Amino acid sequence: MFDFDILQDLIKTEALASVEDEYNKKIIVLEEPGNHQQSAYTLTIRNVPDDIIAFKADAFPPPNNIFKNSKGECKRADYVVIASDDRANWIVHIEMKSGKGDSEKEVEQQLRGAQCLVAYCRAIGQEFWQEPAFLEKKNYQQRFIRVKNIRVAKRPTLIEPKSGRHDRPEHMLKINAPARGSLQFKELVGKP
């Protein structure tokens, strides 16, 4: 898919999540660095499609010098995963929390901010690469996910039941304590 060529050209290597081979299947490893309050942690997504790119959305500096941030418009989720498999093209926005995390409203704002970052990338590809169909919304299914309690050991993964798709920030898929810090790609995207 041509969009992946532009994304590889557009996004710096330092912002990309690592894509690795494990037992002849691809995985991506999403890393959150530690700070003085918490240690680093990772989330592994297994059985990802061949066409995939994941980047650290919160590496993009918040526009605090321009926006007032009165509605959380300067926030960003941790990662954006763009993938294509035999079922659909996907844009997956992921916010990760090592513990219980922030309020649902704040997570929703972070997911919306990541969605805005993708819109910005779309505009960059369309204008600077002269590709009007780059990341065109109608060609992608969007998913919004909050994963919390990543470092909790020996607990079964709990995926909160929900009605409908998690295709809007306010209908995010809520995953609690993923087993061994790992999830399957199909769990994240669900049905097209």
Z-matrix of the N, CA and C atoms (Angstrom, degrees):
N
C 1 1.446
C 2 1.519 1 108.99
N 3 1.303 2 117.33 1 133.96
C 4 1.452 3 124.21 2 -174.39
C 5 1.529 4 112.53 3 -64.94
N 6 1.341 5 118.38 4 -32.91
C 7 1.464 6 121.59 5 179.93
C 8 1.527 7 111.22 6 -55.71
N 9 1.327 8 117.44 7 -35.77
C 10 1.466 9 120.48 8 -177.89
C 11 1.527 10 111.49 9 -69.05
N 12 1.323 11 117.38 10 -32.34
C 13 1.464 12 120.05 11 175.81
C 14 1.528 13 110.51 12 -63.47
N 15 1.330 14 116.73 13 -44.24
C 16 1.463 15 120.40 14 179.26
C 17 1.528 16 110.02 15 -65.93
N 18 1.324 17 117.30 16 -44.06
C 19 1.468 18 120.54 17 179.56
C 20 1.525 19 111.36 18 -59.76
N 21 1.333 20 117.19 19 -41.94
C 22 1.470 21 120.63 20 178.22
C 23 1.519 22 110.70 21 -63.53
N 24 1.323 23 116.51 22 -34.98
C 25 1.457 24 121.46 23 179.36
C 26 1.525 25 111.39 24 -76.50
N 27 1.327 26 117.32 25 -31.04
C 28 1.459 27 123.07 26 -174.45
C 29 1.525 28 113.61 27 -82.80
N 30 1.324 29 117.77 28 -43.33
C 31 1.466 30 121.48 29 -169.44
C 32 1.525 31 111.17 30 -95.01
N 33 1.324 32 115.73 31 132.65
C 34 1.463 33 121.81 32 179.55
C 35 1.524 34 110.85 33 -64.74
N 36 1.304 35 115.70 34 146.24
C 37 1.465 36 122.19 35 179.51
C 38 1.527 37 111.64 36 -57.57
N 39 1.335 38 117.42 37 -36.82
C 40 1.459 39 121.09 38 -178.20
C 41 1.535 40 112.41 39 -62.77
N 42 1.324 41 117.93 40 -25.03
C 43 1.465 42 121.63 41 -178.31
C 44 1.530 43 112.38 42 -90.26
N 45 1.329 44 117.39 43 -9.62
C 46 1.463 45 121.18 44 -176.98
C 47 1.526 46 111.92 45 -82.91
N 48 1.317 47 115.93 46 142.85
C 49 1.467 48 121.46 47 171.51
C 50 1.522 49 107.60 48 -79.45
N 51 1.312 50 116.00 49 151.10
C 52 1.462 51 118.94 50 -178.79
C 53 1.521 52 111.10 51 -78.28
N 54 1.331 53 114.79 52 134.43
C 55 1.462 54 122.68 53 174.02
C 56 1.520 55 105.37 54 -106.06
N 57 1.334 56 115.92 55 124.57
C 58 1.462 57 120.68 56 -175.07
C 59 1.516 58 110.41 57 -128.18
N 60 1.326 59 115.26 58 161.84
C 61 1.465 60 121.29 59 173.67
C 62 1.516 61 108.67 60 -99.13
N 63 1.328 62 116.01 61 135.02
C 64 1.453 63 121.91 62 177.26
C 65 1.528 64 107.37 63 -139.86
N 66 1.309 65 116.42 64 112.37
C 67 1.466 66 121.81 65 -179.20
C 68 1.528 67 111.27 66 53.86
N 69 1.331 68 116.70 67 47.80
C 70 1.461 69 124.36 68 179.15
C 71 1.522 70 114.17 69 62.65
N 72 1.320 71 117.48 70 20.28
C 73 1.461 72 122.19 71 173.95
C 74 1.514 73 107.91 72 -129.90
N 75 1.331 74 116.01 73 150.15
C 76 1.455 75 120.19 74 -178.30
C 77 1.521 76 111.41 75 -88.07
N 78 1.328 77 114.13 76 144.63
C 79 1.461 78 121.83 77 173.06
C 80 1.521 79 107.59 78 -132.63
N 81 1.336 80 116.05 79 157.43
C 82 1.452 81 119.99 80 168.74
C 83 1.525 82 107.16 81 -121.16
N 84 1.315 83 114.76 82 145.38
C 85 1.456 84 120.97 83 -179.17
C 86 1.527 85 107.54 84 -116.17
N 87 1.331 86 115.30 85 116.59
C 88 1.455 87 121.60 86 178.38
C 89 1.527 88 107.39 87 -97.22
N 90 1.315 89 116.77 88 121.88
C 91 1.460 90 121.69 89 -174.82
C 92 1.521 91 111.04 90 -113.26
N 93 1.317 92 114.95 91 138.40
C 94 1.463 93 121.87 92 172.73
C 95 1.516 94 106.99 93 -117.18
N 96 1.323 95 117.09 94 120.18
C 97 1.462 96 119.02 95 -179.08
C 98 1.525 97 111.33 96 -69.98
N 99 1.278 98 116.15 97 154.06
C 100 1.457 99 120.89 98 177.32
C 101 1.517 100 111.06 99 -80.86
N 102 1.321 101 115.08 100 169.90
C 103 1.457 102 121.57 101 174.41
C 104 1.526 103 108.21 102 -145.69
N 105 1.294 104 117.75 103 -166.76
C 106 1.461 105 119.97 104 -177.34
C 107 1.532 106 112.81 105 -69.13
N 108 1.319 107 118.83 106 -15.76
C 109 1.461 108 121.82 107 -179.43
C 110 1.528 109 113.61 108 -99.06
N 111 1.328 110 117.90 109 -26.67
C 112 1.466 111 120.37 110 -177.59
C 113 1.518 112 110.94 111 -147.65
N 114 1.325 113 115.96 112 158.15
C 115 1.460 114 119.96 113 178.42
C 116 1.529 115 109.91 114 -89.08
N 117 1.306 116 115.77 115 164.65
C 118 1.466 117 121.86 116 -178.97
C 119 1.531 118 110.21 117 -65.46
N 120 1.324 119 116.15 118 155.10
C 121 1.460 120 121.43 119 176.40
C 122 1.525 121 109.34 120 -150.71
N 123 1.322 122 116.01 121 162.15
C 124 1.464 123 121.21 122 -179.07
C 125 1.522 124 110.27 123 -133.28
N 126 1.327 125 114.38 124 157.53
C 127 1.454 126 123.20 125 172.50
C 128 1.523 127 106.31 126 -128.80
N 129 1.321 128 116.95 127 125.96
C 130 1.458 129 121.86 128 179.70
C 131 1.520 130 108.99 129 -103.31
N 132 1.324 131 116.15 130 131.65
C 133 1.457 132 121.58 131 175.43
C 134 1.523 133 106.83 132 -110.57
N 135 1.321 134 115.59 133 120.11
C 136 1.463 135 122.27 134 -173.78
C 137 1.527 136 111.94 135 -100.05
N 138 1.330 137 114.58 136 159.63
C 139 1.466 138 122.96 137 177.38
C 140 1.523 139 111.99 138 55.39
N 141 1.333 140 114.94 139 48.15
C 142 1.460 141 119.93 140 178.53
C 143 1.527 142 109.65 141 -83.05
N 144 1.333 143 117.72 142 155.58
C 145 1.470 144 120.26 143 178.07
C 146 1.526 145 111.60 144 -66.68
N 147 1.312 146 115.91 145 163.98
C 148 1.466 147 120.76 146 177.72
C 149 1.528 148 111.35 147 -64.88
N 150 1.332 149 116.50 148 -40.39
C 151 1.458 150 120.62 149 179.05
C 152 1.522 151 108.46 150 -88.19
N 153 1.322 152 116.01 151 97.42
C 154 1.460 153 120.33 152 -177.90
C 155 1.522 154 109.96 153 -152.78
N 156 1.321 155 114.64 154 144.95
C 157 1.457 156 121.81 155 173.06
C 158 1.527 157 106.05 156 -145.09
N 159 1.305 158 116.25 157 136.21
C 160 1.464 159 121.37 158 177.79
C 161 1.517 160 107.09 159 -130.14
N 162 1.327 161 115.39 160 133.83
C 163 1.454 162 118.02 161 178.94
C 164 1.517 163 111.07 162 -135.86
N 165 1.313 164 113.81 163 155.01
C 166 1.459 165 123.33 164 -176.86
C 167 1.527 166 108.42 165 -77.34
N 168 1.324 167 116.77 166 100.70
C 169 1.461 168 121.62 167 -175.84
C 170 1.522 169 111.93 168 -66.86
N 171 1.329 170 117.25 169 -33.95
C 172 1.460 171 118.03 170 -178.13
C 173 1.533 172 113.17 171 -80.72
N 174 1.340 173 117.15 172 5.43
C 175 1.464 174 120.42 173 170.60
C 176 1.532 175 110.03 174 -76.47
N 177 1.330 176 116.72 175 -20.96
C 178 1.456 177 121.74 176 176.39
C 179 1.524 178 107.66 177 -72.59
N 180 1.334 179 118.63 178 120.39
C 181 1.466 180 120.51 179 -174.32
C 182 1.535 181 112.24 180 -60.48
N 183 1.318 182 116.99 181 138.39
C 184 1.463 183 119.51 182 178.33
C 185 1.531 184 110.26 183 -67.70
N 186 1.335 185 117.77 184 140.21
C 187 1.475 186 120.96 185 -177.69
C 188 1.535 187 112.53 186 -81.13
N 189 1.319 188 116.52 187 51.65
C 190 1.465 189 121.77 188 -177.72
C 191 1.526 190 113.34 189 -63.54
N 192 1.324 191 117.99 190 -23.91
C 193 1.460 192 120.81 191 179.73
C 194 1.521 193 112.64 192 -78.35
N 195 1.337 194 116.88 193 -11.03
C 196 1.455 195 121.06 194 -179.16
C 197 1.527 196 111.23 195 -112.74
N 198 1.332 197 117.22 196 -47.84
C 199 1.456 198 121.85 197 -173.86
C 200 1.528 199 111.48 198 -97.81
N 201 1.326 200 115.93 199 149.88
C 202 1.466 201 121.99 200 179.87
C 203 1.522 202 112.61 201 -76.04
N 204 1.309 203 118.36 202 -21.47
C 205 1.467 204 124.91 203 -178.43
C 206 1.535 205 111.42 204 64.69
N 207 1.321 206 116.67 205 31.99
C 208 1.465 207 121.59 206 -179.36
C 209 1.526 208 112.74 207 -73.09
N 210 1.333 209 117.46 208 -20.29
C 211 1.457 210 121.56 209 179.21
C 212 1.530 211 111.76 210 -120.83
N 213 1.339 212 116.56 211 14.68
C 214 1.459 213 120.92 212 179.72
C 215 1.517 214 113.04 213 82.62
N 216 1.342 215 117.46 214 18.09
C 217 1.466 216 121.16 215 -175.14
C 218 1.525 217 114.09 216 -69.16
N 219 1.322 218 118.03 217 -8.61
C 220 1.468 219 120.27 218 177.58
C 221 1.529 220 112.38 219 -95.69
N 222 1.304 221 117.81 220 -1.25
C 223 1.466 222 121.68 221 -178.64
C 224 1.533 223 110.84 222 -82.74
N 225 1.324 224 115.20 223 160.14
C 226 1.443 225 122.23 224 178.09
C 227 1.514 226 110.05 225 -146.60
N 228 1.330 227 117.29 226 142.39
C 229 1.462 228 121.49 227 172.46
C 230 1.525 229 108.13 228 -69.80
N 231 1.318 230 116.21 229 170.82
C 232 1.463 231 120.23 230 -176.24
C 233 1.531 232 113.56 231 -71.71
N 234 1.333 233 117.26 232 -46.76
C 235 1.465 234 120.28 233 -172.75
C 236 1.516 235 111.97 234 -136.70
N 237 1.330 236 113.81 235 151.71
C 238 1.457 237 122.47 236 167.45
C 239 1.523 238 106.32 237 -121.86
N 240 1.326 239 115.52 238 128.55
C 241 1.460 240 121.92 239 177.87
C 242 1.528 241 107.15 240 -114.56
N 243 1.322 242 116.29 241 124.98
C 244 1.464 243 121.33 242 177.33
C 245 1.521 244 106.54 243 -116.69
N 246 1.328 245 115.46 244 125.13
C 247 1.468 246 119.67 245 -173.57
C 248 1.520 247 110.39 246 -145.90
N 249 1.318 248 114.34 247 161.11
C 250 1.450 249 121.68 248 175.81
C 251 1.521 250 107.99 249 -138.61
N 252 1.343 251 115.66 250 125.59
C 253 1.464 252 119.59 251 175.13
C 254 1.528 253 108.51 252 -126.41
N 255 1.322 254 117.04 253 -170.01
C 256 1.462 255 120.08 254 -176.80
C 257 1.528 256 112.73 255 -71.61
N 258 1.345 257 117.21 256 -10.09
C 259 1.460 258 120.49 257 -179.07
C 260 1.519 259 113.41 258 -97.39
N 261 1.337 260 117.66 259 -37.81
C 262 1.469 261 120.79 260 -174.68
C 263 1.517 262 110.47 261 -171.43
N 264 1.333 263 115.07 262 174.60
C 265 1.459 264 123.17 263 168.54
C 266 1.524 265 106.43 264 -99.81
N 267 1.335 266 116.54 265 139.40
C 268 1.462 267 120.98 266 -171.63
C 269 1.515 268 111.71 267 -128.07
N 270 1.324 269 116.00 268 142.93
C 271 1.462 270 122.80 269 164.75
C 272 1.515 271 104.94 270 -124.84
N 273 1.336 272 115.84 271 115.58
C 274 1.465 273 122.17 272 -175.22
C 275 1.524 274 108.36 273 -115.76
N 276 1.321 275 116.28 274 122.47
C 277 1.465 276 123.29 275 178.84
C 278 1.523 277 106.85 276 -101.19
N 279 1.340 278 116.94 277 126.53
C 280 1.463 279 120.91 278 -174.05
C 281 1.528 280 110.44 279 -127.55
N 282 1.325 281 115.29 280 127.28
C 283 1.464 282 121.91 281 171.09
C 284 1.520 283 106.95 282 -111.55
N 285 1.336 284 116.86 283 126.82
C 286 1.459 285 122.56 284 -176.73
C 287 1.521 286 109.97 285 -112.38
N 288 1.327 287 115.82 286 140.56
C 289 1.460 288 122.07 287 176.48
C 290 1.525 289 108.03 288 -133.48
N 291 1.330 290 116.59 289 131.17
C 292 1.465 291 118.97 290 179.31
C 293 1.522 292 110.84 291 -73.54
N 294 1.313 293 117.03 292 -32.22
C 295 1.467 294 121.76 293 179.10
C 296 1.507 295 110.09 294 -116.20
N 297 1.309 296 115.25 295 -145.26
C 298 1.462 297 120.22 296 -178.32
C 299 1.514 298 111.73 297 -66.09
N 300 1.320 299 117.85 298 -36.83
C 301 1.455 300 120.78 299 172.81
C 302 1.509 301 114.99 300 87.41
N 303 1.314 302 114.76 301 -166.79
C 304 1.448 303 123.94 302 -174.94
C 305 1.523 304 111.32 303 -83.39
N 306 1.318 305 114.81 304 175.10
C 307 1.459 306 120.35 305 177.31
C 308 1.530 307 109.70 306 -66.14
N 309 1.313 308 115.35 307 159.36
C 310 1.461 309 120.20 308 179.64
C 311 1.523 310 110.60 309 -61.47
N 312 1.326 311 117.53 310 -36.78
C 313 1.468 312 121.15 311 179.30
C 314 1.527 313 110.91 312 -63.08
N 315 1.338 314 116.60 313 -42.72
C 316 1.456 315 119.45 314 179.65
C 317 1.527 316 111.63 315 -66.45
N 318 1.322 317 117.27 316 -39.50
C 319 1.470 318 120.75 317 177.27
C 320 1.523 319 109.76 318 -63.96
N 321 1.332 320 116.98 319 -40.78
C 322 1.467 321 120.67 320 177.31
C 323 1.531 322 110.24 321 -59.68
N 324 1.335 323 117.57 322 -41.68
C 325 1.467 324 121.12 323 177.69
C 326 1.532 325 110.89 324 -62.94
N 327 1.331 326 116.42 325 -40.76
C 328 1.463 327 119.88 326 178.83
C 329 1.532 328 110.76 327 -63.72
N 330 1.322 329 117.15 328 -41.06
C 331 1.462 330 120.88 329 178.68
C 332 1.530 331 110.75 330 -66.18
N 333 1.317 332 117.18 331 -39.89
C 334 1.469 333 120.60 332 176.59
C 335 1.529 334 110.76 333 -63.28
N 336 1.326 335 116.99 334 -39.88
C 337 1.460 336 120.72 335 178.03
C 338 1.520 337 112.26 336 -62.53
N 339 1.330 338 116.93 337 -39.00
C 340 1.470 339 120.50 338 176.94
C 341 1.529 340 110.11 339 -66.39
N 342 1.323 341 116.31 340 -37.14
C 343 1.467 342 120.71 341 177.01
C 344 1.538 343 110.03 342 -62.29
N 345 1.324 344 116.96 343 -39.70
C 346 1.464 345 121.27 344 177.29
C 347 1.529 346 111.25 345 -66.72
N 348 1.324 347 117.17 346 -36.27
C 349 1.464 348 120.50 347 176.96
C 350 1.532 349 110.43 348 -63.18
N 351 1.317 350 117.35 349 -40.37
C 352 1.471 351 120.59 350 176.92
C 353 1.528 352 110.01 351 -63.41
N 354 1.333 353 117.33 352 -40.14
C 355 1.467 354 120.70 353 177.28
C 356 1.535 355 110.27 354 -61.84
N 357 1.323 356 116.13 355 -37.76
C 358 1.460 357 120.56 356 177.24
C 359 1.539 358 110.41 357 -65.61
N 360 1.330 359 116.82 358 -44.81
C 361 1.470 360 120.51 359 176.69
C 362 1.526 361 110.37 360 -59.72
N 363 1.335 362 116.13 361 -41.49
C 364 1.472 363 121.37 362 178.22
C 365 1.530 364 109.78 363 -57.20
N 366 1.324 365 116.81 364 -47.56
C 367 1.464 366 121.20 365 -179.26
C 368 1.531 367 111.24 366 -64.07
N 369 1.326 368 117.19 367 -39.78
C 370 1.471 369 121.02 368 178.44
C 371 1.533 370 110.02 369 -61.39
N 372 1.337 371 117.11 370 -48.43
C 373 1.468 372 120.58 371 179.29
C 374 1.514 373 112.72 372 -61.91
N 375 1.328 374 115.94 373 -39.60
C 376 1.462 375 119.67 374 -179.03
C 377 1.527 376 111.48 375 -70.23
N 378 1.312 377 117.50 376 -39.34
C 379 1.461 378 121.04 377 -177.39
C 380 1.535 379 113.36 378 -83.92
N 381 1.313 380 117.60 379 -50.85
C 382 1.460 381 120.74 380 -172.85
C 383 1.529 382 113.17 381 -84.61
N 384 1.330 383 117.84 382 -28.53
C 385 1.465 384 121.28 383 176.86
C 386 1.528 385 110.76 384 -98.51
N 387 1.320 386 116.13 385 -3.64
C 388 1.469 387 121.95 386 178.89
C 389 1.527 388 112.13 387 55.96
N 390 1.355 389 115.28 388 42.13
C 391 1.464 390 122.00 389 179.20
C 392 1.530 391 109.14 390 -118.37
N 393 1.329 392 118.37 391 93.37
C 394 1.467 393 121.48 392 -175.00
C 395 1.529 394 114.28 393 -62.32
N 396 1.323 395 118.70 394 -21.45
C 397 1.472 396 120.91 395 -178.60
C 398 1.534 397 112.79 396 -96.54
N 399 1.335 398 117.96 397 5.75
C 400 1.456 399 121.00 398 -176.41
C 401 1.534 400 110.69 399 -61.72
N 402 1.333 401 115.80 400 125.45
C 403 1.466 402 123.74 401 179.64
C 404 1.529 403 113.09 402 49.10
N 405 1.318 404 115.77 403 32.00
C 406 1.466 405 120.79 404 -178.34
C 407 1.523 406 110.70 405 -56.70
N 408 1.314 407 116.33 406 128.05
C 409 1.467 408 122.68 407 -173.54
C 410 1.521 409 113.41 408 -52.19
N 411 1.319 410 117.04 409 -41.85
C 412 1.461 411 119.87 410 -175.72
C 413 1.534 412 112.52 411 -66.54
N 414 1.331 413 117.24 412 -15.94
C 415 1.461 414 121.13 413 -179.38
C 416 1.524 415 113.70 414 -93.69
N 417 1.339 416 117.85 415 -1.46
C 418 1.459 417 121.38 416 -175.03
C 419 1.523 418 111.73 417 -129.07
N 420 1.321 419 115.57 418 141.17
C 421 1.453 420 122.93 419 170.17
C 422 1.526 421 106.14 420 -92.24
N 423 1.313 422 117.94 421 130.99
C 424 1.457 423 120.98 422 178.75
C 425 1.519 424 110.17 423 -102.45
N 426 1.348 425 115.35 424 143.84
C 427 1.455 426 121.79 425 176.85
C 428 1.527 427 108.52 426 -134.98
N 429 1.334 428 115.98 427 146.59
C 430 1.457 429 122.58 428 -177.20
C 431 1.522 430 108.50 429 -128.65
N 432 1.339 431 115.91 430 126.05
C 433 1.462 432 120.36 431 -170.39
C 434 1.526 433 110.98 432 -137.48
N 435 1.323 434 115.26 433 136.55
C 436 1.454 435 122.04 434 170.47
C 437 1.529 436 106.98 435 -116.20
N 438 1.323 437 116.01 436 126.04
C 439 1.461 438 121.60 437 177.23
C 440 1.521 439 106.59 438 -117.66
N 441 1.340 440 116.78 439 124.37
C 442 1.467 441 119.09 440 179.87
C 443 1.527 442 110.34 441 -128.64
N 444 1.320 443 114.45 442 168.56
C 445 1.466 444 122.50 443 -177.46
C 446 1.531 445 111.03 444 54.59
N 447 1.318 446 115.84 445 46.29
C 448 1.467 447 121.06 446 -176.93
C 449 1.524 448 111.67 447 -64.56
N 450 1.314 449 118.28 448 -36.17
C 451 1.459 450 120.61 449 -175.19
C 452 1.519 451 113.90 450 -89.79
N 453 1.313 452 118.99 451 5.53
C 454 1.460 453 120.94 452 179.35
C 455 1.532 454 107.83 453 -73.13
N 456 1.309 455 116.36 454 123.87
C 457 1.465 456 121.01 455 -175.98
C 458 1.527 457 111.36 456 -91.35
N 459 1.316 458 115.29 457 152.28
C 460 1.462 459 123.84 458 170.48
C 461 1.525 460 113.84 459 56.42
N 462 1.314 461 116.07 460 43.13
C 463 1.456 462 120.38 461 173.20
C 464 1.515 463 107.95 462 -129.58
N 465 1.312 464 117.63 463 143.23
C 466 1.462 465 118.71 464 178.11
C 467 1.527 466 110.33 465 -70.07
N 468 1.316 467 116.02 466 149.35
C 469 1.449 468 121.34 467 176.88
C 470 1.515 469 109.26 468 -65.23
N 471 1.319 470 116.32 469 134.15
C 472 1.451 471 121.13 470 176.95
C 473 1.518 472 108.04 471 -117.26
N 474 1.313 473 115.63 472 115.30
C 475 1.454 474 120.92 473 175.36
C 476 1.513 475 105.83 474 -105.79
N 477 1.335 476 115.11 475 114.10
C 478 1.459 477 120.46 476 -173.87
C 479 1.524 478 110.36 477 -62.01
N 480 1.330 479 116.48 478 127.37
C 481 1.466 480 118.81 479 177.30
C 482 1.522 481 110.23 480 -60.19
N 483 1.296 482 115.19 481 144.67
C 484 1.450 483 119.63 482 179.25
C 485 1.518 484 108.95 483 -150.20
N 486 1.287 485 114.95 484 161.38
C 487 1.455 486 118.26 485 176.84
C 488 1.521 487 108.19 486 -101.94
N 489 1.297 488 116.73 487 138.48
C 490 1.457 489 120.98 488 179.16
C 491 1.509 490 113.09 489 77.17
N 492 1.316 491 114.66 490 -170.72
C 493 1.462 492 121.45 491 -179.57
C 494 1.517 493 111.11 492 -87.41
N 495 1.302 494 114.41 493 159.77
C 496 1.463 495 120.67 494 175.62
C 497 1.534 496 108.55 495 -98.44
N 498 1.325 497 114.95 496 58.23
C 499 1.460 498 121.66 497 -174.72
C 500 1.531 499 113.51 498 -102.10
N 501 1.329 500 116.42 499 11.91
C 502 1.464 501 121.78 500 174.86
C 503 1.527 502 107.74 501 -141.95
N 504 1.321 503 117.37 502 149.35
C 505 1.474 504 119.23 503 -177.88
C 506 1.527 505 113.57 504 -55.25
N 507 1.318 506 117.91 505 -38.04
C 508 1.463 507 120.34 506 -178.88
C 509 1.528 508 112.99 507 -73.36
N 510 1.326 509 117.12 508 -10.41
C 511 1.468 510 122.17 509 176.08
C 512 1.524 511 110.79 510 -114.67
N 513 1.314 512 116.73 511 34.40
C 514 1.463 513 121.73 512 -175.95
C 515 1.529 514 111.76 513 -58.02
N 516 1.309 515 115.68 514 148.36
C 517 1.457 516 122.23 515 171.62
C 518 1.524 517 106.92 516 -79.64
N 519 1.326 518 116.54 517 129.28
C 520 1.466 519 121.25 518 -177.15
C 521 1.523 520 108.56 519 -109.80
N 522 1.319 521 114.88 520 116.54
C 523 1.463 522 121.04 521 -179.33
C 524 1.517 523 107.45 522 -114.55
N 525 1.329 524 116.15 523 130.39
C 526 1.455 525 122.04 524 -178.41
C 527 1.530 526 109.92 525 -118.59
N 528 1.312 527 115.90 526 131.00
C 529 1.466 528 123.88 527 174.21
C 530 1.531 529 113.04 528 51.20
N 531 1.351 530 117.35 529 65.03
C 532 1.464 531 118.66 530 177.98
C 533 1.527 532 110.94 531 -61.28
N 534 1.317 533 116.36 532 134.32
C 535 1.464 534 121.90 533 -177.87
C 536 1.528 535 110.10 534 -57.45
N 537 1.313 536 115.53 535 125.26
C 538 1.466 537 123.33 536 179.14
C 539 1.528 538 112.53 537 53.99
N 540 1.352 539 117.74 538 27.17
C 541 1.463 540 121.14 539 178.52
C 542 1.507 541 113.12 540 62.99
N 543 1.338 542 116.32 541 34.83
C 544 1.451 543 120.85 542 -172.64
C 545 1.529 544 110.86 543 -138.41
N 546 1.333 545 116.20 544 142.57
C 547 1.466 546 122.79 545 176.56
C 548 1.522 547 109.24 546 -137.81
N 549 1.314 548 116.33 547 159.05
C 550 1.457 549 122.48 548 175.36
C 551 1.528 550 108.84 549 -92.84
N 552 1.326 551 117.33 550 143.81
C 553 1.457 552 121.53 551 -180.00
C 554 1.532 553 111.12 552 -56.42
N 555 1.324 554 117.16 553 -43.40
C 556 1.469 555 120.50 554 -179.01
C 557 1.526 556 112.40 555 -62.73
N 558 1.342 557 117.88 556 -29.42
C 559 1.464 558 120.45 557 175.19
C 560 1.526 559 110.81 558 -64.22
N 561 1.306 560 116.28 559 -35.17
C 562 1.457 561 121.02 560 -176.71
C 563 1.523 562 113.10 561 -75.73
N 564 1.320 563 116.85 562 -38.43
C 565 1.464 564 118.93 563 -173.90
C 566 1.522 565 114.02 564 -94.17
N 567 1.329 566 117.44 565 -26.47
C 568 1.458 567 120.01 566 -179.59
C 569 1.527 568 111.42 567 66.06
N 570 1.304 569 115.57 568 -149.80
C 571 1.460 570 121.18 569 -178.13
C 572 1.527 571 109.84 570 -88.77
N 573 1.351 572 116.63 571 145.42
C 574 1.471 573 119.51 572 176.67
C 575 1.523 574 110.89 573 -66.82
